Amino acid sequence: MGRSDLDFDRRKTHISSQMFYADETGRMYSLDLSTLFDDTSETVPMGPKTIAAVRAGDETYLRDMNIDVKVAISSVNDHGNSMLHLAAAAGHTSLVCYILYAYPSLLMKSNSMGEVALHVAAGAGHLAVVEALVSFIKDVPCNKPGVAKKIYFAKNKHQDNALHVALKRKHVKVASCLVSAEQCLSFVPNNDGFSPLYLAVEAGQADLAKQMWQHSNNGSSSTSTLSSKMGGRSLVHGAMKAKRIDILGAILSEDASLINIRDEGRTCLSFGASLGYYEGFCYLLDKAPDSVYASDNDGSFPIHMAAKYGHVKILKAILKRCPDALELLDRDSRNILHVAAKYGKLQVLKFILRCYKDKNKEKLINEEDANGNTPLHLATQNWHPKVVSMLTWDNRVDLKSLNHNGVTALDVAEENMDSSYTFFERLTWIALISAGAPRSPKLLISIPPVTPNPDGGKYKDRVNTLLLVATLVATMTFTAGFTLPGGYNGSIPNLGMATIAKKTSFQVFLVFDTLAMYCSIITIVTLIWAQLGDLSLIMKAFNLALPLLGLALTSMSIAFMAGTYAAVSHLPLLAYFILGIGLVFLLVLLLIVIPYVSPHSPTQPFLRHIFYCPYLLMLLVAGDNNNND
């Protein structure tokens, strides 16, 4: 509280200014209220012994010290707390009463956070101290109207009054005491626009909230409504956030017009749709069904908010009562499929595509927004591979659709990908490639010639990594080719030949070991060419090297499995166990490697279904890309 807030006429009146205070022993002390308005802006450091005594509640120490009034009201600790602040924070009710009657000016003194003693006591949850402060404020005849209100409505640096502080710290009994003391305190907003009444509603304190607006009705005109007294944020939004339908019903019973109030530009129904609070949303929808067609300040409708946050039950409730809401467009001319695709809400898309198959609704799938983007474009822009994959499997989706920039979804993916692309980006691109998504004819015609080294430096680390892996594969397979399982024959006529050359498992080992070696050697040579830095050459090298490296790794795994099986084939149980382990891990390897090393997945339906299995595994591993929420 600043000095300007207490700029009263500081005349020292003697009319009713003399009061008497009786301590616990019954001794009477005179109280000079003329100091109540003394200037408390000047400060001096409080002594450590005084601080310790106050915090310990040692009232005798203060009596014996008999501190001068001017010294007492100016003494503060490092945080600007006076003796009254320290006693209130510690909960020493008797000491608080003594300090109040000895140095009444401290009641209005604020600390470095702008808090008076009432803030401190309310924040600490000391009900007895708060009651003592309230009692003192009520009982002292100040001869200045409005002094009590200035103390009750005193705000700290966050513009919180004592009631705000009590509610933020969840001290309900303290809050109830303050509401009883000052009925208008419940409607004052702080810096964030939160009134104490809103905080009580948001915290689910139904009884306290009712006490607040019932106290406010005492003595007010019958025409006064809750909305006319409410400050700051919407109470209906607060009740929805608390997910308390009883409080929601009580608020609207008190003042039905509150359902039309917006909070930060969002209607009550839109806010409920974004939260996913089904019971509360349906309650509001039954109260005001026309609110479905009321847009927020940003142009979004409740159905768009439900789609954005993936609340399918809310969508069903809206479409059951208002089927036409399916075709509502926001400010960017986007329907709910656009919104769901942009934010990667797969379940929303599944619901809409499954339930609305008639031709009148099919236009939603390929409908263009203000920029000409279809849902597929938006899902690609925001790298949602699960959504892109689902859309590409739907025959109604037009893969050739061009936006206003004349690009397809595949063009969007390739334009936004760079050398440091993420896993989600590659999975999105693979989904489009495997579906046979075309590139824009316009871009194919207007591709500029490739410069010698436009961006090739970005690929250096990737080239080196693949080159290292290929070299290791070549080294191991070369070594395995001369360290054959079973060894060599040492007698004529098969001198120097493999001893188990006639076994099928050995022949499998030899074939796949040879295949792995030559694939890795070709990969090495290809990547050496990529070292030249020509971007076009690098991309072609990757398209050749990745499948070859994947084939080399797979072949090496099969060769190891077959060679090990051949070496222990005389022990059937162990041999079959090793074969089983090898097959399981080979399957896992294929599921992991295929989506990475197949830059051009097959577009034929049969092969696409087969290759979709490893891709689906990668989608499950990748999870959801919710970076845009």
C-alpha positions in Angstrom: 0.0 0.0 0.0 1.6 3.3 -1.1 1.6 6.5 0.8 -0.8 8.0 -1.7 -3.4 5.4 -0.8 -3.3 6.6 2.7 -3.3 10.3 2.0 -5.7 11.3 4.7 -6.0 14.4 6.7 -3.6 13.5 9.6 -5.1 15.9 12.1 -4.8 14.4 15.6 -8.4 14.5 16.9 -9.1 13.8 20.5 -12.8 13.1 20.1 -13.3 9.4 20.9 -9.5 9.0 20.2 -8.8 7.7 23.7 -9.5 3.9 24.2 -8.3 1.5 26.7 -6.8 -2.0 26.2 -7.0 -4.7 28.8 -4.2 -7.3 28.7 -4.5 -10.9 29.8 -3.8 -9.9 33.5 -6.5 -7.3 33.4 -4.2 -4.3 33.4 -5.6 -1.4 31.5 -3.5 0.5 28.9 -4.5 3.8 27.2 -4.6 3.7 23.4 -3.8 6.8 21.4 -5.5 6.4 18.0 -4.0 9.7 16.8 -1.0 7.6 15.6 -3.1 5.5 13.3 -2.4 7.7 10.3 1.2 8.4 11.1 3.6 8.3 8.2 5.0 4.7 8.0 7.1 5.1 4.8 10.4 5.7 6.5 12.2 2.5 7.6 15.1 1.5 9.8 16.6 -2.0 10.3 14.9 -4.0 13.1 17.2 -5.4 15.7 17.9 -9.2 15.6 16.7 -9.5 19.3 13.4 -7.9 18.5 12.9 -10.1 15.4 13.6 -13.2 17.5 11.3 -12.1 20.3 8.4 -11.3 17.9 8.8 -14.6 16.0 8.8 -16.5 19.4 5.7 -14.6 20.6 7.6 -13.0 23.5 5.1 -10.3 24.5 6.9 -9.6 27.8 10.1 -8.6 25.9 8.2 -5.9 23.9 6.5 -4.6 27.0 9.7 -4.3 28.9 11.5 -2.7 25.9 8.8 0.0 25.8 9.8 0.8 22.2 9.2 4.4 21.0 6.2 4.7 18.7 8.2 6.3 15.9 10.9 3.6 16.1 8.4 0.8 16.3 6.5 1.9 13.2 9.6 2.4 11.1 11.5 -0.8 12.1 11.5 -3.5 9.5 13.5 -6.6 8.6 15.2 -7.4 5.3 11.8 -8.1 3.6 10.2 -4.9 4.8 8.1 -6.7 7.5 7.2 -4.8 10.6 6.6 -6.4 14.0 3.0 -6.8 13.2 3.8 -8.7 10.0 6.2 -11.0 11.8 3.7 -11.7 14.6 0.8 -12.3 12.2 2.9 -14.7 10.1 3.9 -16.7 13.2 0.3 -16.9 14.4 0.8 -15.2 17.7 -2.7 -13.8 18.3 -2.1 -12.3 21.7 1.1 -10.5 20.5 -0.8 -9.3 17.4 -3.4 -7.7 19.7 -0.8 -6.1 21.8 1.1 -4.6 18.8 -2.1 -3.4 17.3 -3.1 -1.4 20.4 0.4 -0.2 21.1 1.3 0.8 17.5 -2.0 1.0 15.4 -0.1 2.6 12.5 1.4 -0.8 11.7 -2.0 -1.9 10.6 -1.6 0.1 7.3 2.1 -0.5 6.8 3.1 -2.6 3.8 6.2 -4.8 3.3 8.4 -5.0 0.2 5.7 -7.1 -1.5 3.1 -4.5 -0.9 1.4 -6.7 1.7 -0.2 -5.4 4.9 -0.5 -7.6 8.0 -3.9 -8.9 6.8 -2.3 -10.3 3.7 0.3 -12.1 5.7 -2.1 -13.6 8.2 -4.5 -14.7 5.5 -1.7 -16.3 3.5 -0.4 -18.2 6.6 -3.9 -19.4 7.3 -4.0 -18.2 10.9 -7.7 -17.8 11.4 -7.5 -16.4 15.0 -5.1 -13.7 13.9 -7.3 -12.7 10.9 -10.3 -12.5 13.3 -8.3 -10.3 15.7 -7.4 -8.0 12.8 -10.9 -7.8 11.5 -12.2 -7.2 15.0 -9.7 -4.3 15.5 -10.7 -2.8 12.2 -14.4 -2.9 13.2 -14.1 -1.7 16.8 -11.7 1.2 16.5 -13.6 4.5 15.9 -11.4 6.0 13.2 -13.4 9.1 12.6 -12.5 8.7 8.9 -14.9 6.9 6.6 -13.5 4.3 4.3 -10.4 3.4 6.4 -11.7 -0.1 6.9 -12.3 -0.6 3.2 -8.8 0.7 2.4 -7.3 -2.0 4.7 -9.6 -4.8 3.3 -9.0 -3.7 -0.3 -5.3 -3.2 0.1 -3.4 -5.0 -2.8 0.0 -6.4 -3.0 2.3 -6.3 -6.1 0.2 -8.9 -7.8 -2.9 -6.8 -7.1 -4.2 -9.5 -4.8 -6.2 -8.5 -1.7 -6.2 -10.6 1.4 -9.1 -12.7 0.2 -7.2 -13.6 -3.0 -4.2 -14.7 -0.9 -6.3 -16.8 1.4 -8.0 -18.6 -1.5 -4.7 -19.2 -3.4 -3.3 -20.9 -0.3 -6.6 -22.8 0.1 -7.4 -21.4 3.5 -11.2 -21.6 3.2 -12.1 -20.7 6.8 -10.0 -17.6 6.6 -11.6 -16.7 3.3 -15.1 -17.1 4.9 -14.1 -14.8 7.7 -13.0 -12.1 5.3 -16.2 -12.5 3.2 -18.3 -11.9 6.3 -16.2 -8.9 7.1 -16.4 -7.1 3.7 -19.1 -8.3 1.3 -17.7 -6.5 -1.8 -14.2 -8.0 -1.5 -15.3 -11.1 -3.5 -15.7 -9.2 -6.8 -12.4 -7.4 -7.1 -10.1 -8.8 -9.9 -6.3 -9.0 -9.6 -3.7 -8.6 -12.3 -4.8 -11.8 -14.0 -8.4 -10.9 -13.9 -9.3 -13.4 -11.2 -11.7 -12.3 -8.6 -11.9 -14.1 -5.2 -15.3 -15.4 -6.3 -13.8 -16.9 -9.5 -11.0 -18.5 -7.4 -13.5 -20.1 -5.1 -15.5 -21.4 -8.0 -12.4 -22.7 -9.8 -11.3 -24.5 -6.6 -14.7 -26.2 -6.3 -15.6 -24.4 -3.0 -19.4 -24.4 -3.6 -20.4 -23.3 0.0 -17.9 -20.4 0.0 -18.9 -19.2 -3.5 -22.6 -19.2 -2.4 -21.7 -17.3 0.7 -19.9 -14.7 -1.5 -22.8 -13.9 -3.8 -25.4 -14.2 -1.0 -23.5 -11.7 1.1 -23.3 -9.4 -1.9 -27.1 -9.5 -2.2 -27.6 -8.3 1.4 -28.9 -4.8 1.3 -28.6 -4.5 -2.5 -31.4 -3.7 -4.8 -33.5 -6.6 -6.1 -32.6 -5.8 -9.7 -28.9 -6.2 -9.1 -27.6 -9.3 -10.9 -24.5 -11.4 -10.3 -23.1 -10.4 -13.8 -23.4 -6.7 -12.9 -21.2 -7.1 -9.9 -18.8 -9.7 -11.2 -15.3 -8.5 -12.0 -12.7 -10.2 -14.1 -13.0 -13.7 -15.5 -16.3 -15.6 -16.2 -17.7 -17.7 -13.3 -19.2 -20.2 -15.7 -15.7 -20.8 -17.2 -14.4 -21.3 -13.7 -17.1 -23.8 -12.8 -16.4 -25.7 -16.0 -12.7 -25.7 -15.2 -13.5 -27.1 -11.8 -15.7 -29.7 -13.4 -18.4 -29.1 -10.8 -21.9 -29.3 -12.4 -23.5 -28.4 -9.0 -21.6 -25.1 -8.9 -22.4 -24.5 -12.6 -26.1 -25.0 -11.9 -26.1 -22.8 -8.8 -24.4 -20.0 -10.8 -26.8 -20.1 -13.6 -29.8 -20.3 -11.2 -28.5 -17.1 -9.6 -28.0 -15.3 -12.9 -28.8 -17.1 -16.2 -27.2 -14.3 -18.2 -23.8 -15.4 -17.2 -24.0 -18.2 -19.8 -23.5 -15.5 -22.5 -20.3 -14.0 -21.0 -17.0 -14.6 -22.8 -13.7 -15.2 -21.1 -10.7 -14.0 -23.1 -12.9 -14.1 -26.2 -14.1 -17.6 -25.8 -17.7 -18.6 -25.2 -18.7 -20.9 -22.4 -19.6 -23.7 -24.8 -16.3 -23.4 -26.7 -14.4 -23.5 -23.4 -16.3 -26.6 -22.3 -15.6 -28.2 -25.6 -11.8 -27.6 -25.2 -11.8 -29.0 -21.7 -13.7 -32.1 -22.6 -16.0 -31.9 -19.5 -18.9 -33.9 -21.0 -21.5 -33.5 -18.3 -21.0 -29.7 -18.0 -20.9 -29.3 -21.7 -24.2 -31.1 -22.2 -25.7 -29.0 -19.4 -24.8 -25.8 -21.1 -25.8 -27.2 -24.5 -29.3 -28.0 -23.2 -29.5 -24.5 -21.6 -28.4 -22.7 -24.8 -28.4 -24.9 -27.9 -28.0 -21.9 -30.2 -24.5 -21.3 -28.7 -23.2 -24.0 -31.0 -23.5 -21.4 -33.8 -21.8 -18.6 -31.8 -18.1 -18.2 -32.8 -15.3 -17.1 -30.5 -13.4 -13.9 -31.2 -10.9 -15.9 -33.2 -13.7 -17.3 -35.4 -13.7 -20.8 -33.9 -16.9 -22.6 -33.1 -17.4 -25.1 -30.2 -17.2 -28.0 -32.7 -13.8 -26.8 -33.8 -12.6 -26.7 -30.2 -13.8 -30.2 -29.7 -12.0 -31.3 -32.8 -8.8 -29.4 -31.9 -8.5 -31.2 -28.5 -9.8 -34.6 -29.7 -13.0 -34.8 -27.6 -15.1 -37.3 -29.7 -17.9 -37.5 -27.1 -18.3 -33.7 -27.2 -18.5 -33.9 -31.0 -21.2 -36.6 -30.8 -23.2 -34.5 -28.4 -23.0 -31.5 -30.8 -23.8 -33.4 -33.9 -26.7 -35.2 -32.2 -28.4 -32.0 -31.4 -27.1 -29.8 -34.2 -26.2 -31.9 -37.3 -25.6 -28.8 -39.4 -22.7 -27.8 -37.2 -20.6 -30.3 -39.1 -20.2 -27.9 -42.0 -19.3 -24.8 -39.9 -16.2 -23.0 -41.0 -13.8 -20.9 -38.9 -12.2 -17.6 -39.9 -9.7 -19.5 -42.1 -12.5 -21.4 -43.9 -11.6 -24.6 -42.1 -14.0 -27.4 -41.2 -13.5 -29.8 -38.3 -11.5 -32.2 -40.5 -9.0 -29.4 -41.2 -8.7 -28.7 -37.5 -8.4 -32.3 -36.5 -5.8 -32.9 -39.2 -3.8 -29.8 -38.2 -3.6 -30.9 -34.6 -3.2 -34.7 -35.3 -6.4 -35.8 -33.7 -6.7 -39.3 -35.2 -9.8 -40.4 -33.3 -11.8 -37.4 -34.5 -10.9 -38.1 -38.1 -11.8 -41.8 -37.7 -15.2 -40.8 -36.2 -16.0 -38.3 -39.0 -14.8 -40.5 -41.9 -16.5 -43.6 -40.6 -19.9 -42.0 -39.7 -20.3 -39.6 -42.6 -20.0 -41.5 -45.8 -22.8 -40.0 -47.9 -21.8 -38.0 -50.9 -23.0 -34.7 -49.4 -20.5 -35.0 -46.6 -17.6 -36.4 -48.7 -16.8 -32.9 -49.8 -15.5 -32.2 -46.3 -12.6 -34.6 -46.9 -11.2 -32.6 -49.8 -12.6 -29.2 -48.9 -10.1 -26.3 -49.2 -9.5 -23.7 -46.6 -8.7 -20.0 -47.2 -5.2 -21.0 -48.5 -6.4 -23.9 -50.6 -5.1 -26.5 -48.2 -7.1 -29.7 -47.7 -6.9 -31.7 -44.5 -4.1 -33.8 -46.1 -2.1 -30.7 -46.7 -2.5 -29.5 -43.1 -1.6 -32.9 -41.6 1.5 -33.0 -43.8 2.6 -29.4 -42.8 2.4 -30.3 -39.2 4.0 -33.7 -39.5 1.3 -36.1 -38.3 2.2 -39.4 -39.9 -0.7 -41.3 -38.4 -3.2 -38.9 -39.8 -1.5 -38.7 -43.2 -1.4 -42.5 -43.4 -5.1 -42.8 -42.5 -6.1 -40.2 -45.1 -4.0 -41.8 -47.8 -5.7 -45.2 -47.2 -9.1 -43.5 -47.8 -10.0 -43.7 -51.5 -12.1 -40.6 -51.2 -9.0 -38.4 -50.5 -7.7 -36.6 -53.5 -3.9 -37.0 -53.4 -3.5 -34.7 -56.5 -5.2 -31.7 -54.9 -3.3 -28.5 -55.2 -3.4 -25.6 -52.8 -3.2 -21.9 -53.8 0.6 -22.2 -54.1 0.1 -24.9 -56.7 1.6 -27.7 -54.6 0.4 -31.2 -53.5 0.8 -32.7 -50.1 4.0 -34.5 -51.2 5.4 -31.2 -52.4 4.6 -29.7 -49.0 6.5 -32.5 -47.3 9.6 -32.3 -49.5 9.7 -28.5 -49.4 9.8 -28.4 -45.6 12.2 -31.3 -45.1 15.9 -30.7 -44.8 19.0 -32.7 -44.0 18.2 -32.7 -40.3 14.6 -34.0 -40.7 12.9 -35.6 -37.7 11.5 -39.1 -37.5 8.0 -37.8 -37.8 8.9 -36.0 -41.0 10.3 -39.1 -42.6 7.3 -41.2 -41.6 5.0 -38.6 -43.1 6.9 -38.5 -46.3 6.9 -42.4 -46.5 3.1 -42.5 -46.1 2.7 -40.1 -49.0 5.2 -41.9 -51.2 3.8 -45.4 -50.5 0.3 -44.1 -51.4 1.6 -42.9 -54.8 1.0 -39.2 -54.0 2.1 -37.2 -57.0 4.3 -34.1 -57.2 2.9 -30.9 -58.7 3.4 -30.8 -62.5 4.2 -27.1 -62.2 7.1 -27.9 -59.8 8.4 -30.7 -62.0 8.7 -28.3 -65.0 10.2 -25.4 -63.0 12.9 -27.3 -61.1 16.0 -25.1 -61.3 19.3 -26.7 -62.2 21.3 -28.1 -59.3 24.3 -26.0 -58.3 27.6 -27.8 -57.5 27.4 -27.5 -53.7 24.2 -25.8 -52.7 23.6 -27.5 -49.4 25.7 -30.7 -49.5 27.6 -29.9 -46.4 24.5 -30.7 -44.3 24.7 -34.3 -45.4 28.3 -34.9 -44.5 27.6 -36.5 -41.1 24.9 -38.8 -42.5 27.3 -39.9 -45.3 30.1 -40.6 -42.8 27.8 -42.6 -40.5 26.5 -44.8 -43.3 30.0 -45.2 -44.7 31.2 -46.4 -41.2 28.4 -49.0 -40.9 28.9 -50.3 -44.4 32.7 -50.7 -43.8 32.0 -52.6 -40.6 29.6 -55.0 -42.4 32.1 -55.5 -45.2 34.9 -56.3 -42.7 32.9 -58.8 -40.7 31.4 -60.6 -43.7 34.9 -60.8 -45.3 36.3 -62.3 -42.1 33.5 -64.7 -41.8 34.0 -65.9 -45.4 37.5 -67.2 -44.5 36.6 -68.4 -40.9 34.0 -70.9 -42.0 31.9 -72.8 -39.4 33.1 -76.3 -39.1 36.5 -75.5 -40.4 38.4 -77.0 -43.4 39.2 -80.5 -44.5 42.8 -81.6 -43.8 42.9 -84.8 -45.9 43.0 -85.6 -49.6 41.0 -85.6 -51.8 39.0 -82.7 -50.1 42.1 -80.9 -48.7 41.4 -77.2 -47.9 37.6 -77.5 -48.5 34.9 -76.8 -46.0 34.0 -79.9 -43.9 30.3 -79.2 -43.8 29.9 -77.9 -47.4 27.1 -80.2 -48.2 24.8 -79.0 -45.4 22.0 -76.8 -46.4 22.4 -74.5 -43.5 26.1 -74.0 -44.4 25.2 -73.2 -48.0 22.6 -70.6 -46.8 25.3 -69.1 -44.6 27.7 -68.8 -47.6 25.1 -67.3 -49.9 24.0 -64.6 -47.5 27.4 -63.8 -46.2 28.6 -63.2 -49.8 25.5 -61.1 -50.5 26.0 -59.0 -47.4 29.7 -58.4 -48.3 29.1 -57.3 -51.9 26.1 -55.1 -50.9 28.2 -53.4 -48.3 31.1 -52.9 -50.8 28.7 -51.3 -53.4 27.3 -49.1 -50.6 30.8 -47.9 -49.7 31.6 -47.0 -53.3 28.3 -45.2 -53.7 28.8 -43.1 -50.6 32.4 -42.3 -51.7 30.8 -40.6 -54.7 28.4 -38.8 -52.3 31.5 -37.2 -50.7 31.8 -34.9 -53.8 29.0 -32.7 -52.2 26.7 -32.4 -55.2 23.2 -32.3 -53.7 21.7 -34.2 -56.6 24.4 -36.8 -56.5 24.0 -37.2 -52.7 20.2 -37.8 -53.0 20.8 -40.4 -55.7 23.5 -42.0 -53.7 21.2 -42.2 -50.7 18.4 -43.8 -52.7 20.8 -46.5 -53.8 22.9 -46.9 -50.7 20.1 -47.2 -48.1 18.4 -50.2 -49.6 21.7 -51.9 -50.2 22.8 -51.3 -46.7 19.5 -52.6 -45.3 19.9 -55.7 -47.5 23.5 -56.1 -46.2 22.5 -55.9 -42.6 19.6 -58.4 -43.1 21.8 -60.8 -45.1 24.5 -60.7 -42.4 21.9 -61.5 -39.8 20.7 -64.5 -41.8 24.3 -65.7 -42.5 25.0 -65.6 -38.7 21.9 -67.5 -37.9 22.5 -70.2 -40.6 26.2 -70.5 -39.7 25.5 -70.9 -36.0 22.8 -73.5 -36.7 25.2 -75.4 -39.0 27.9 -75.5 -36.3 25.6 -77.0 -33.6 23.3 -79.0 -35.8 24.4 -82.2 -34.1 22.6 -80.9 -31.0 19.0 -80.6 -32.3 17.5 -78.9 -29.2 20.2 -76.2 -29.1 20.1 -75.8 -32.9 16.4 -75.2 -33.0 16.5 -72.8 -30.1 19.2 -70.7 -31.8 17.1 -70.8 -35.0 14.0 -69.7 -33.2 15.8 -66.7 -31.6 17.4 -65.8 -34.9 14.0 -65.8 -36.7 12.4 -63.6 -34.0 15.1 -61.0 -34.1 15.3 -61.1 -37.8 11.6 -60.2 -38.0 12.2 -57.3 -35.6 15.1 -56.2 -37.7 13.0 -56.2 -40.8 10.2 -54.2 -39.1 12.7 -51.6 -38.0 14.9 -51.4 -41.1 12.4 -51.5 -44.0 10.7 -48.1 -43.3 14.1 -46.4 -43.1 15.9 -48.0 -46.0 12.9 -47.9 -48.4 12.8 -44.4 -49.8 10.4 -45.5 -52.5 7.8 -47.8 -51.0 5.7 -49.8 -53.4 2.5 -48.3 -54.6 0.9 -51.5 -55.8 -2.0 -52.4 -53.4 -0.8 -55.9 -52.7 2.8 -54.9 -51.9 1.7 -51.8 -50.1 -0.4 -54.0 -47.7 2.7 -56.1 -47.0 5.0 -53.2 -46.4 2.5 -51.4 -44.3 3.2 -53.9 -41.4 6.7 -52.6 -40.6 5.5 -49.0 -41.2 2.7 -49.5 -38.7 5.2 -50.7 -36.1 7.2 -47.5 -36.7 4.0 -45.4 -36.2 3.3 -47.2 -32.9 6.9 -46.6 -31.8 6.9 -42.9 -32.9 3.7 -42.1 -30.8 2.0 -38.8 -31.5 3.4 -35.5 -32.6 1.6 -33.0 -30.5 4.0 -30.1 -30.9 1.3 -27.9 -32.2 -1.1 -28.2 -29.2 
